[in-house]
Amino acid sequence: MACKKCPKKRWKDLSKGAKYAIVLAGCVQLGLQVAALRDLSQRTPAQVNGSKSTWLAASFINFAGPIAYFLRGRKKE
């Protein structure tokens, strides 16, 4: 719930630094997700800890999903 004393900021109200940080974070998130999805698609179910469909869904959780996949989802070869 938004604070009545804190009006919503619009994109045009943000500083250049804040805009840059948001775009950079979005690019990092997208890069992590693409990398996780690509890696997941190239692995067999035997090479993945747990269900591939579960990791597929988890990859859509911002930052945490793809990072968790790379740390816990892939079996060490």
FIPA-340355 format. One record per residue (C-alpha): z, y, x negated; residue number from 1; residue in three letters. Coordinates in nm, 4 decimals, decimal comma. Layout:
# FIPA-340355
@zz->Z yy->Y xx->X k->NUM r->ALA
...
END
This chain:
# FIPA-340355
@zz->0,0000 yy->0,0000 xx->0,0000 k->1 r->MET
@zz->-0,0998 yy->0,3380 xx->-0,1427 k->2 r->ALA
@zz->0,1604 yy->0,6032 xx->-0,2041 k->3 r->CYS
@zz->0,1186 yy->0,9128 xx->0,0131 k->4 r->LYS
@zz->0,1998 yy->1,1288 xx->-0,2881 k->5 r->LYS
@zz->-0,0625 yy->0,9491 xx->-0,5002 k->6 r->CYS
@zz->-0,4093 yy->1,0099 xx->-0,3561 k->7 r->PRO
@zz->-0,6827 yy->0,7546 xx->-0,4307 k->8 r->LYS
@zz->-0,8974 yy->0,8397 xx->-0,7272 k->9 r->LYS
@zz->-1,2704 yy->0,8120 xx->-0,6916 k->10 r->ARG
@zz->-1,5075 yy->0,7162 xx->-0,9700 k->11 r->TRP
@zz->-1,6103 yy->1,0807 xx->-1,0172 k->12 r->LYS
@zz->-1,2445 yy->1,1815 xx->-1,0578 k->13 r->ASP
@zz->-1,1861 yy->0,9482 xx->-1,3533 k->14 r->LEU
@zz->-1,2085 yy->1,0639 xx->-1,7128 k->15 r->SER
@zz->-1,4883 yy->0,9397 xx->-1,9382 k->16 r->LYS
@zz->-1,2351 yy->0,7248 xx->-2,1241 k->17 r->GLY
@zz->-1,1123 yy->0,5609 xx->-1,8043 k->18 r->ALA
@zz->-1,4679 yy->0,4924 xx->-1,6900 k->19 r->LYS
@zz->-1,5503 yy->0,3409 xx->-2,0284 k->20 r->TYR
@zz->-1,2402 yy->0,1192 xx->-2,0168 k->21 r->ALA
@zz->-1,3258 yy->-0,0082 xx->-1,6673 k->22 r->ILE
@zz->-1,6871 yy->-0,0851 xx->-1,7621 k->23 r->VAL
@zz->-1,5765 yy->-0,2533 xx->-2,0857 k->24 r->LEU
@zz->-1,3198 yy->-0,4692 xx->-1,9031 k->25 r->ALA
@zz->-1,5861 yy->-0,5685 xx->-1,6496 k->26 r->GLY
@zz->-1,8273 yy->-0,6681 xx->-1,9263 k->27 r->CYS
@zz->-1,5609 yy->-0,8740 xx->-2,1027 k->28 r->VAL
@zz->-1,4715 yy->-1,0471 xx->-1,7744 k->29 r->GLN
@zz->-1,8356 yy->-1,1222 xx->-1,6996 k->30 r->LEU
@zz->-1,8966 yy->-1,2505 xx->-2,0517 k->31 r->GLY
@zz->-1,5950 yy->-1,4817 xx->-2,0363 k->32 r->LEU
@zz->-1,7002 yy->-1,6171 xx->-1,6983 k->33 r->GLN
@zz->-2,0614 yy->-1,6787 xx->-1,8032 k->34 r->VAL
@zz->-1,9449 yy->-1,8548 xx->-2,1193 k->35 r->ALA
@zz->-1,6991 yy->-2,0729 xx->-1,9245 k->36 r->ALA
@zz->-1,9567 yy->-2,1621 xx->-1,6578 k->37 r->LEU
@zz->-2,2206 yy->-2,2444 xx->-1,9178 k->38 r->ARG
@zz->-1,9827 yy->-2,4606 xx->-2,1191 k->39 r->ASP
@zz->-1,8589 yy->-2,6352 xx->-1,8047 k->40 r->LEU
@zz->-2,2128 yy->-2,7108 xx->-1,6877 k->41 r->SER
@zz->-2,2993 yy->-2,8728 xx->-2,0209 k->42 r->GLN
@zz->-1,9976 yy->-3,1048 xx->-2,0311 k->43 r->ARG
@zz->-1,9620 yy->-3,4421 xx->-1,8668 k->44 r->THR
@zz->-1,6613 yy->-3,5024 xx->-1,6392 k->45 r->PRO
@zz->-1,5102 yy->-3,7159 xx->-1,9167 k->46 r->ALA
@zz->-1,5079 yy->-3,4129 xx->-2,1472 k->47 r->GLN
@zz->-1,3073 yy->-3,1981 xx->-1,9040 k->48 r->VAL
@zz->-0,9361 yy->-3,2104 xx->-1,8290 k->49 r->ASN
@zz->-0,9199 yy->-3,2324 xx->-1,4498 k->50 r->GLY
@zz->-1,1938 yy->-3,1760 xx->-1,1964 k->51 r->SER
@zz->-1,5032 yy->-2,9766 xx->-1,2908 k->52 r->LYS
@zz->-1,5067 yy->-2,8241 xx->-0,9420 k->53 r->SER
@zz->-1,1487 yy->-2,7021 xx->-0,9883 k->54 r->THR
@zz->-1,2399 yy->-2,5371 xx->-1,3176 k->55 r->TRP
@zz->-1,5487 yy->-2,3903 xx->-1,1556 k->56 r->LEU
@zz->-1,3330 yy->-2,2231 xx->-0,8922 k->57 r->ALA
@zz->-1,0737 yy->-2,1166 xx->-1,1511 k->58 r->ALA
@zz->-1,3408 yy->-1,9429 xx->-1,3582 k->59 r->SER
@zz->-1,3687 yy->-1,6808 xx->-1,0830 k->60 r->PHE
@zz->-1,0063 yy->-1,5698 xx->-1,1355 k->61 r->ILE
@zz->-1,0225 yy->-1,2532 xx->-1,3449 k->62 r->ASN
@zz->-0,9702 yy->-1,3156 xx->-1,7144 k->63 r->PHE
@zz->-0,7067 yy->-1,5860 xx->-1,6572 k->64 r->ALA
@zz->-0,9464 yy->-1,8488 xx->-1,5210 k->65 r->GLY
@zz->-1,2018 yy->-1,8550 xx->-1,8029 k->66 r->PRO
@zz->-0,9314 yy->-1,8233 xx->-2,0683 k->67 r->ILE
@zz->-0,7348 yy->-2,1102 xx->-1,9121 k->68 r->ALA
@zz->-1,0504 yy->-2,3219 xx->-1,9068 k->69 r->TYR
@zz->-1,1109 yy->-2,2652 xx->-2,2780 k->70 r->PHE
@zz->-0,7466 yy->-2,3334 xx->-2,3642 k->71 r->LEU
@zz->-0,6709 yy->-2,6252 xx->-2,1285 k->72 r->ARG
@zz->-0,9867 yy->-2,7373 xx->-1,9496 k->73 r->GLY
@zz->-1,1876 yy->-2,8760 xx->-2,2378 k->74 r->ARG
@zz->-1,0869 yy->-3,2004 xx->-2,4022 k->75 r->LYS
@zz->-1,0711 yy->-3,1865 xx->-2,7796 k->76 r->LYS
@zz->-1,3443 yy->-3,3925 xx->-2,9360 k->77 r->GLU
END
